[in-house]
Amino acid sequence: MPTTDSLEQLRQRTRDLCAAFPDEYWRETDRNRRYPQEFVDTLTEAGLLSALIPTEYGGLGLGLTEASVIMEEINKSGGHSAACHAQMYTMGALLRHGSEAQKSDYLPQIAAGKLRLQAFSITEDKAGSDTTSIETEAVPDGEDYIITGHKSWTSRIDESDLAFVLARTAAKSTSKTEGLTLFLVDLRQVRQEQPNTLKVVKVRTMFNYATNQIWYQGMRVPSSAVIGEVGKGFRYVLDGWNAERILLSAEAVGDGYWFTQRAVSYASSRERFGRAIGANQGVQFPIADAYMKVRAADMMRYEAARLFDEGLPCGAEANMAKHLASEASWAAANACLDTHGGYGFVDEYDVERKFRETRMFQVAPVNNNMIKNFIANKVLGLPRSY
């Protein structure tokens, strides 16, 4: 387990890097829907995006707890870590299930900043959150596979050199989780040798998020791109999902702290009717309530990360952390907006930008109502609901 001192040093290191990217920077990238390339480059050069890569491959060799601290501090500083968080949570599938050749070929280059692994191509329109119902196919052809199908919400593919793609290599069987295979696709090769097999259409969302619809049109990938065993890909994706939920809960916690800090600062300095507005209980109580919710969610984040780092089952804790943190950040967002009044809607205060960004955590990567259903049925043993 990391020590308090080591975590604080990592926090300070991240804060120092983020200080070079003030509110104005994030406001500009949001306004123009521009990928924050300079910010991602800075984190890459500092080695922070290689936090989970073992030292023998050139990374920092840290655990998910430390990685979550990095993500938290980015959002707490006023930034938006969605631009780079995938390079963290995709590591689970590669590190735990990738071949030695895959790890040796790619991890040192990722750690050195020469390659980026930022794209996770899983979701499809028809399947939605029911991943076991995806239809994208990977058909064997000699030593290769031919991938054909459509994916939605494939983020940062234009900013990535590598992508994980989940495809069906066998028809649906009695076991819903069998027959799906995870591929680590070298996008450089695809773009250079078979560009017509990959169609990317950008999707504009309510906040700055580099996401896309993807059409794989007979894309040829070598069998060496398979992660682990053919047909077992769904199990490997679960590692990424748990890591993703934990990291996103840390991001939501970071947002929650940002909102409460901004609300406190504004409420303490804004004077009306002869006193600071923060002296009114109607202003301070919602802020205090939101802060307590953020602190409680923060504790669940650390527990989920601890279990993940120790190799213990953490699915329930990862989902609970994501749920609690997203609800807490949303409570803090509303308290902050209410505190600012009309100015909360003005872009130069940055509240409205962060307000839009933090709302995503309640519906992605999984809807909070689905988490409640999972906890009720799978953890508590209540009858299955419909």
Disulfide bonds with the S-S distance in Angstrom:
none
